[in-house]
Amino acid sequence: MAKILVVDDEKGMRDVLQFILEKEGYNISVADSGEKAVEILKKEIFDLVITDIRMQGIDGIKVLKTTKELSPETIVLMITAFASVESAREALTAGAYDYITKPFNVNEIRLVIKNALEKKQLRKENILLKQELRRRFGIENIIGKSPAMQNLFSLIQKVATTMSSVLITGESGTGKEIVARGIHSLSQRTEAPFVAINCGAMPETLLESELFGHMKGSFTGAISNKKGLFEIADSGTIFLDEIGETPQFIQVKLLRFLEDHTFRRIGGTEDIGVDVRIIAATNRDLKDDILNDRFREDLYYRLNVIPIHIPPLRERREDIPLLIEYFLKKYSPHRTKRLSPEAMDVMLKADWKGNVRELENTIERIVALTDDEVIQPIHLPEEVRQERLSGQLLQTDMPEEGIYLDSIVRDVEKDLLLKALRAADGVKTKAARLLNISFRSLRHRLKKYGIE
């Protein structure tokens, strides 16, 4: 429901516009002067402002300029009984959407407002890339035939029909955002925005403003009023990735929102209510963070109403061939590329510590650098081949494709150094004894591999 502010010093005109627009279903506020309008605009953000031009004190042009200064995305429609080329040019130059003279046709102003709001909505949808994101990140793009993934599909479909908060856990690269988009695309909110933010990638000083918005002048650099992502996501879903990275003061505001679905912009004095579903995700152990006072226990239970865990790729290797086929088609749509049985064997036995994201990046690189239709082990990135070979080198015969001895020795030595340090709880003299080398030799090797 669009919010509209009507500004006119004639009571009759205010009442007529309020009656007409409320009948159309809009949320209407009124101001009987330019001064009152400016006061309201400093506290609230509107989708559309309708203002008379000629008023005592602050006139309509000043209201227009103030509106654009405080909220550049707000549409302003000018109305006046004293039309002139000069006033029309001044209003349009200052950023007015249109210019209508009194007396106006009721159907005409209805149509102008409808078109203006539709244009604003289209601009908002283009920014969010709503249709493209739904096409690219729907549930049909979650690939897997393993029992774990079949259970995940079933859970997504059940969760989508609820209004509850969801906490998605899993290692980096497992596809937590794609699962969140899948839940959104199957829900009744699918026509509303899906807004995602990585809480760990945003500086603390900016995160609060990004999430909840701010008022002009509330801090250095706040040159205009700004809607936060919670307002932008109204009626839709907000995805808070890496929720464990949020500072304590943001956690307090999130908890309050989950309790009453209201929040306050930075520098604001009024509570704002929106209908937003929260889906959060983390690759951290939040229970451990709770024990170490890094995460609020009450917020954890508010978010973790429906938990979803995405297993790492190494625990569902039967999904790897399907994922490879999907990514080959994605990055080579006009050519039929496939992996040889030997190359597939290497891919199946790799650790994939970066999970599906690492596998996708690997396939994209192979397609870009390989002209052959059949991909052989030699075409695979060295790190993928050596990852498999280094763990099996002493138990298998020399592979036909050969090995990279220096690379394997380097990886094995570094791995053993790290294991010794972990076993020795970081005590270097103890780690040196476990490896049967001198302390001096250990220091040299740690420096060589950049191990702190």
C-alpha positions, 0 to 999 in steps of 0.5 A, a space after each residue: 500500500 503506497 504512502 502518499 502525502 497531500 500538501 495543500 493550504 485549501 482544506 477542500 482540496 485536501 479533503 477531496 484528494 484524501 477521499 479519492 486516494 483512500 478510496 483507491 487503497 492508498 495510505 494518505 497523510 495530509 499537511 495544511 502548509 509547506 512548513 507542516 509538510 517539511 516537518 512530516 518529511 523529516 520523520 517519514 519516507 513517502 512513495 509519492 508527494 502531491 503538493 500545491 505550488 502556491 502556498 503562504 510561507 514555504 511554497 510547493 517548489 520548496 516542498 519539492 526540493 526538500 522532498 528530493 533532498 531528504 528522499 531522492 526516490 520519492 515521486 513528487 506531483 505538482 498541482 496548481 490553479 495558476 499554471 504557467 510555462 515558467 512554473 512548470 519548467 521550474 518544477 520539472 527542473 527541480 525533479 517533479 514527476 508531472 504538473 497538473 492544473 486545477 480544476 483537474 479531472 479525477 480520472 486523470 489524476 488517478 491515472 497519473 498517480 497510478 503510472 507514477 507509482 508503477 514506474 517507481 515499482 518497476 525501477 525498484 524491481 530492476 534494482 533488485 533484479 527480482 525476476 532474474 534472481 528467481 529464475 537463476 536461484 529457484 529450487 530447480 537449481 538445487 542439484 542432488 540425488 543423495 538421500 541428504 539432498 532429497 531430505 533437504 528438498 522435502 524440508 524446503 517445500 515444507 518450510 516455504 509454506 510457513 511464516 517462521 524464521 529459518 537458520 541455515 547452517 553449513 560450510 562455506 560454498 555449500 549453497 546456503 543462499 540458493 536454499 534461502 532463495 528456493 524457500 522464498 521462491 516457493 513461498 507466498 512472498 515470491 512476488 515480493 523482494 528477496 533481499 540478501 546481505 552478507 553481514 560479515 562483509 559489511 563494516 559495523 559502522 555501515 551495517 546498521 544503516 544498511 539494515 535499518 536505514 537512517 535519517 538525514 544528519 544522523 551521522 557524518 555522511 548521512 546527506 539524505 533520508 535512506 530506507 534500510 533493507 528491512 523496508 525494501 524487503 517489506 512483504 518479502 524475505 531478507 537473507 542475513 548471511 554470516 549472521 554470526 558476524 553481527 555485532 552485539 548492538 545489531 543483535 539487539 535490534 534484530 531481536 526486537 524486530 523478531 519480537 514485534 516486527 518494528 524497528 527504528 532508523 538511525 536518528 529516527 524517533 518513530 517505530 516502523 513496522 514491516 512484514 518481513 521474513 528472516 532467513 539467516 545463515 552461518 558457517 560458524 557454531 553459534 552455540 560455541 559463540 553463545 558460550 563465549 558471549 559472542 552471540 545472544 542466546 535469545 536471538 539464536 532461539 528466535 532465529 533457529 525456529 526451523 533449522 536447516 543443515 546443508 551437508 558438505 559435498 564430501 558427504 554426498 559424493 553421489 551428487 558430484 556427477 550431477 553437479 558436474 553435468 549441470 555446470 558443464 551445460 551452464 558454462 558450455 551451453 553450445 558444446 557437448 563436453 564431458 569428463 572421461 571416466 579417469 577424470 571423473 574418478 579424480 573429481 569424485 575422490 577430491 576433498 572439495 573443501 570449498 564445496 559446490 562453489 569450488 566445484 563450480 569454479 573448477 568446471 568454469 575454468 576447465 571449460 574456458 581453458 580446454 578445447 577438447 570435447 572429452 576432458 581428461 585428467 591432464 585438463 584438470 587443475 593441478 591442485 585437484 589432481 594432487 589433492 587426490 594423489 598426495 593422500 594415496 601416493 604411498 598406497 598406489 602405483 605410479 599413475 599413468 599421467 605422472 605426478 608433480 613430485 615437488 608439489 606433493 612433497 611440499 603439500 605433505 610436509 606442510 600438512 604434517 607440520 600443521 598436524 604436529 602443531 595442533 597435536 602439540 597445542 601450538 608448543 613448537 618445541 613439542 611439535 619438533 620432538 613429534 617430528 624428530 627434527 630440531 627446533 631450528 629446523 622447525 622454525 625454518 620450515 614454518 617460515 618457509 610455508 608462512 605458518 604462524 
